[in-house]
Amino acid sequence: MEDSQEIVKTPLTNTVVFICIIAGSAGLMFGYDISVIGGVVMMRPFLKKFFPTILVRMLDAKHDQYCLFNSHKLTALSSSMFIAGSVSALLSGCVTSVMGRKLSLVTAGILYLAGSSLGVFALNVDMLIASRLFVGFGIGFANQAAPVYIAEMAPTKSRGALTTAFQFFICLGALIASLANFAANYSGNDNGWRLALGGGSVPAIILTTGALFIPDTPLSLIQRGMEDEAQATLTRVRSTREEAEAEMRDLMSFSGAAKSRHENPYTKIMEPQYTPQLVLTIAIAGFQKLTGVGIIAFYAPVVMRTIGIEAAGALLAAVVLGIVNLVSVLVSAYMVDNIGRRLLFLQGGVQIIFAQVFIACTLALQSERLIGVLPYNYGIVVLVLMCLISSAFGWSWGPLTWLVPSEILPVEVRAAGTGIGVATNFIITFLLNQLAMEMLCAMKFGLFLFYGATTLFMTTFIGVFLPETKGVPLENMDEVWGKHWYWKCTSDSW
């Protein structure tokens, strides 16, 4: 217990910050991809080559603005990545357990680089979708491995802030992609969209190269019988040898208990004693996209174009949203280890509900003008409300979706659990993205009321069932379930 108390006080070192930044840069790939594709589908040369029917609709002044981009092929282009990502996230859970966290990060960069390169030279929709599948395989590995790596490498008192680095890089990648889209649209080059897609190779190269020079996590090394390497890694990333030795003793004891129960992690996580962790991991991962952030992250330019803002303004609006999201993640990095995870979840949920309802009301006021272009000032109001959603997501559901599961899952099932969480997140995202434009066409402003209702449900769920994990060492995380009002009452059944 004394060792655990000392570990909580362990200060940050420059080495651990640098290592966690390298791992967190995996988020650059994800952020760049989810933003770049939403902007590329706004570019006329791209639409002319791959989706000419949508371009014809845009030129038809009498066409229902809410249905301009209702195309299954178009949504398949953006959402196909998530099918591949859900499969690779589950596979990454096995790779991460057996071969380490570092290898999964390197694999992620290589797969993403292959997909990005294929997209640059795409000649038809099939090639574009194939490139998206390779990108998805890479992102699945990255999103499973990076949060686990950071959570295991970071000192307890700074775990929340450092794990937020992953979401920070997601937002940074999205902002860079929005700027790339804006520049490509103004370049006057018919192949500007190829340059925007090809920009994804840069974060892939950064991750692949950086991951080759960082160590694997001490827990992962101990699990694979490499105690000497684990001790060397701890000595390298902790401020004193005494702290490293104290943490090594705790990790050896903790990992020894886990190895004594060693079996297939995907089989083991289905055992009753892991019910609280599995339920919350799946719920948090699935709920994240029910905030409606997907329609903003992927389709912000499309939505802004739908409500009457021209293509250039729509792409600029995406840049504004990216900046707001990036700043809000920095707020989260400061707040998460001070006020805790639960309060950020709850406050972010309330703010998102407010903004979704008011977007619906703003659009409903113009419901009699759904044919044609909405007034510009209404578009600005919607943009401000979207910024409220983006900021709330940036300091709550965005980073906490990656942080909390990596904290609450025990080490013996952590890789499998995070794999299941990422796969759940990607499957829900695929379904929502595949239906997004059809739902916007059919429900119009009612779509935002739908997301307001789902956010209300999931915020309530988090408030009732999620225990606070701020400041709790990973090896002592089991204690929080015994103190929670609901889970301690059900402990007899698991």
N, C-alpha and C positions, 0 to 999 in steps of 0.2 A: 504493500500500500504506500509506503514511504517513497519507493521508487516511482510509483505512478504519480504521486504528488510532485516529485521533482521534474518528471517529464512534462507535466502541465506547464511548468515554469520555464521550460527550455526556450531560449531566445532564438530568433531567426538568424541565420547566417547568409552571407552573400551567395554561398554555393548552393544552398537549398532553394533560394529565390531564383537563381539562374536555371537550375534544373527543372523547377516547376514551371517556369516560363516556357522552356523548350517543350515540355509535355503539353502545356496549355495551348501552345501554338497549333495543336491539332484542331482546335476550334476555328482557326483561320480558314481551313478548307471547307468546313461545314457552313460557316457564315458566308463565305464568298459564293458558294454554290447556291444557297437558298435565295440569295439576293440577285445574282447575275442572271439567273434564268427568268425571273420576273420582269427584268428590264429588257432582256433580249427579245422577248415575245412582243414588245411594243415597237420594235424597229421595223420600219417599212421594208427595207431590203430583205430582212429575215422572213417577214410575213409573205412577201412576194414570192420568195423561193419555195417556202415550205407550206404556208397556209394562205393561199391566195383568196379563199372564200371569206376569211375573216377580214381581209383588206377591203373586199367588196362591201361587206357589211358596214365598215367604218365610213365608207364614202356615201352610204345610203342614209340620208338625213332622217328618213321616216322609220328607220329600224330602232326597235326598243334598245335603249342604251344599256340596260341591265343585261342584255343577252348578246352583246357584241362578241364576247370571247367564249361563248358556250360551245366548246369543241372538245370531244372526247380525246382526239389525238393530241390536242394542245395540252390538256391537263395530264395526259399520260406522259408527256415529255417531262413535266416537272415532277410528277408523283412516282414514276417508275424507279427513280433513285431509291425510294424508301422501301420498296419490295426487296431490292438487293441488299439494302442496309439492314433490314430486319433479319435476313438470313445470315449475313456476315457477322452481325452482333452476337448471335447465338454461337456461331463457330468461334468467334473471338473469345467467348467465355471459356471454351475448352483450351484454346491456344494460350491464353493468358494464365490459366491455372497450371498447365503442364510445362510451358516453355518460357513463361515470364511476361511481364508487362511491356518490357522494352521491345521485344520482337513484334508484338502486335502494333506498336506505334510505327516501327519501320515498315511493316507490311501495309499499314494504312496509307503511308505516303506513296509507296510504289504503285499500289492499285489506283489511287486517285490520279497520280501523274499519267498513268496509262489512259484513263478515261478522259482526262482533260485534253490530252493530245489527240485522241480520236475525235472529240467534238470539234476541234479546230478544222479538221479536214473532212467533216461530214458532207456528203453529197445528197443525202435524202433523209427522210424522217427516221427510217430504220437505223441508219448509222448514228443519228443523234440519240435515239433511245438506247442503242448499244453502249454509247459513251456514258450515258447516264447510269447504266447498270454498273459499269466499272467504277464510276465515281461513288455510287452507293455502296459497293463492296468496301471501298476505302474508308468511307465515312462511318460505316458500321463498326469497323475495327477501331477507328479513332475514338468514337463516342463511347465505346465500351471501356477502352483501356485507359484513356487519359484521366478521367476523374478518379478512377481507382488508383492510378499511379500517384497522383498529387495527394490524395487523401492519406495514402500510406507513407509518403515521403515527408509530408509537412509536420511540424511540431503541433501538438494539440491546440495550443492557444491561438495559432494562426491558420489552422486547417480551413476554416470557412473562407477567410480572405484569399488564401492561395488557390483553393479550388474554384473560387470565383474567376480566377484567371482564365479558365476554360471558356466561361461565358463571355468574358471580356474580349477574348480573341474571336469568338463567334460574331460579336457585334462589330469588332474592328474589320473582320473579313467582309461582313455585310456592307459596311460603310465604304470600304475600298471598291467593292463590286458596284455599288451605286454610282460612285464617281467614275468608274470605268465605263459603265453603261452611258452615263451622261456625256462623257468624252467621245465614246464611239458613235453616239447618235448625232453629235455635232461635227464629226470628222468629215462628213460628206463622202466617206468611203463605203461602198456597198459591202465590203467585207469587214466592216467595223465590228459586227457581231462576233466574227471569228476571233478577233483580237480580245474581245471581252471574255469569251469562253476560255481562250488560251491563257488568260491571266491566272486561272486557277492552278496552273503548273507551278507558279512561284511559291505559294504556301506549301505545296506538296514537297517541293525541293527543300524548303526550310525545315520541315518536320523530319523528312528522311535523313537529311544530313545531320541535324542536331541530335536526333535520337541515337545515332551511332556512337555519340560521344558522352552519353549520360549513363549512369549505372542503373541496374534494375533495383527495385525497392527491397529493403532488408527483409520484409515479410515474405516476399516472393522467393528470395534467395534461400531463406530458412526453410520454407516449404519444400524446396527442391534439394535440400541437404547441403547447401553451400554456406555453412555457418561462418567460415573464415572470410568469405567475400562479403557477407552481411555485416560482420564486425568492421571490415575495412570501409564499407559504404557509410555506416553510422559515424565512424570516426571522421570521415570526410565531410559530412553534412551537419554535424552537431558542433556546438561551440567549444566543448571541452571533452577530453577522453572520459572523464567521470560520467558525464551525461550520456555519452554513447554506450558505456558499459552498463549503466543502470537501465537504459532502454533495451539493450540487448538481452538482459536477464528477463525483463518482462515479456519481450517478444518470444524468447525461447520457451518460456513457460506457456504462454498463450498459444503459440504455434504447435507446441508439443501436444497439447490437449486436442487441438484440431487434427493433427496427423494421426493420433491414436484412433480417430473415428473416420479415417480416410476411406472414401468411396467416390463414385461418380457424383460430381457436385450437382448436376441437374436432377439426379435421383434423390440426393440427400436433401436438397432444398424443399422437396415436397413433403418432408417429414413434419409432423404436427408442431414440433418445437420452433420451427421457423415460420409459422403462420403469420405472426404480426409483421415481421420484416418483409415477407413476400407480398402480403396484401398491400402494405403501404408503398412498396417499390412499384408494383404494377399500377396502383391507383395514381400515384404522383406522376409517373411516366405517361400514363394515358390522359390524365386530366390536363397536363400542360397545354396540349393543343386545343382543348375545349375552351380555352380562354378566347379563342378567335384570333390569336396572334398569327396563325398560319396565313389567313387571308391578308394580313398586313405585311408579314415577312416576305411571302411569295408574290402576292398579287397587289401590293400597294400601288405600283404604277397602273395596273389594270383597273383597280377600283377607282383611282383618281381620274383616269381617262373615262371610265364609265359614268361618273357623275359630272363630267363636263370640262375637266382640265385637259388641255392638249398634251400631246406626247412629251414635249420638252418639259413642260411644267410638272407633269406626272413623274418624270424621272428625277427632277429636282426635289419634288416632295419626298421621294424615297431617300434622297440624301439627307434631308432634314430629319426624317424618322430614324435613320441610321445614327446620326449624331446624338439625338435624344437618347437612344437606346444605349449607346456607348457610355455616355455620361452617367446614366442611371446604374450601370453595372459598377462603375467606380464608387457610387454611393453605397451599393450593396457590399462591396469589398470592405468599406469602412464600418458599416452597420452590423453585418451578419455576426461578427464575434462579440459585439457589444450588446445588442438588444435581442439576439437570438433568431432562430429560424421561424418559429411559429408566428411571431408578430409580423415579420416581413410577408409571410404567406397571406395572413389575414388582411393586412393593410393593402397589399397589392390586389387581392381579390376584390375588395370593396371598390377600389379606384377603377378597376377594369369594368365592373358591373355598371358603375355610374356612367363611364364613357360610352359603353356599348348602347345603353338605353338612350342616351342623348344623341348619338349618331343616328339611331333609328328614328327618333323624334324629328331631328333636323331634316332627314330625307323624306319623312312622311309629310312634312309641311309643303314639300314640292311634289307630292305624289301625282298631282294633276298635270305635271309637266314631265312625266317620264319619257315621253317621246320628244326627242330633241336634247338640247344642251341645258344643263342646270346653270343658274347664275354663278358667277365666279366667287362671290362672297360666301355662298353656301359651301363651295369646295374648300375655302379657307377654314370655315368652322369645322368641317369634317376632318381636315388635316390636324387642327389643334386637338380635337378629341382623339384622333389616332395617336398623337404624341402622348396623350395621357395614358393610353393603353400601352404604348411602347415603353414608356418610363416605368410604369407599374410592373410590367413583365420583366423589365431589365433588372430591377432590384428584388424581385420575388421569384416568380415561377420560372424565370429563365435560368439563373444560376443554381437555385435550390433544387431543381429537378435532377441536376447532376451531383450536387453535394450530398443531400440527405441519404439517398440509397447507398452511396459509397461509405457513409458513416454507420448506418444502422445494420448493414449486413455483416454477419460474422465472417471471419477470414476464410473458413473452410467452404463457404458458399458465396463469397463476395463476387468472384469473377462470374459465376453462373447467374447470380441474382442481377448484377448490373447488365449482363447480356440479355436477360429476360426483360429488364426494364427498357433498355434501348430498343429491343425488338418490338415491344408493346408500343412505345412512342412512335416508332417508324410506321407500324401497321395502322395506327390511328391517323397519323399524318397522311399516309397514302390514301386512306378512305376519304378523309375530309378534303384533300387536295383534288382527288379525282372527281368529287362531287361539288367542289367549291363554285365553279362557274355555273353549273346547272342549278345549284341552290340559290345563287344570287339572282339568276334569271327567273326562277319560280317564286322565291320568297321576297325578293327585292329588299326593302329596308327591314323586313321581318327577320332576315338572317342575323342581324345584329341583336335583335331581341332574343333570338335563339341562343346566341353565345352569351348574352347576359344571364339567361336562365341557367345554362350549364355552369357558368362561373359561380353563381350563387350556390348551386348544389355542391360543387367541389370545395369551395371555401368553407362551407359548413362542415363537410366531411373532415377536412384537415383540422379545423378547430376542435372537433370532437375526438379524433383518433390519433393524432400525431403528438408524441411526447417531445419535449425540448431536448436537443442534443448538444447545445452550446457548451463548450468547455469540458466535455466528457471524453476521456481517452478512448481510443477504439477498443482497447483490450478490456475496458470496463463498461462497454455499451450495453451489455445484457442487463445491467442494473436499472436502466430507465424503464424497462417493461414492467418490472416489479413495483414501480412507484406510480405507474399510470392507472387511473381510476378504472378503465375498461379492461385493459390487457391483464392486469393483476387478478381481476375477477374471473377471467377465462383461462388463466394459466393451468388450472387443474386438467383442462381438456387437451393440453399440449405439453 
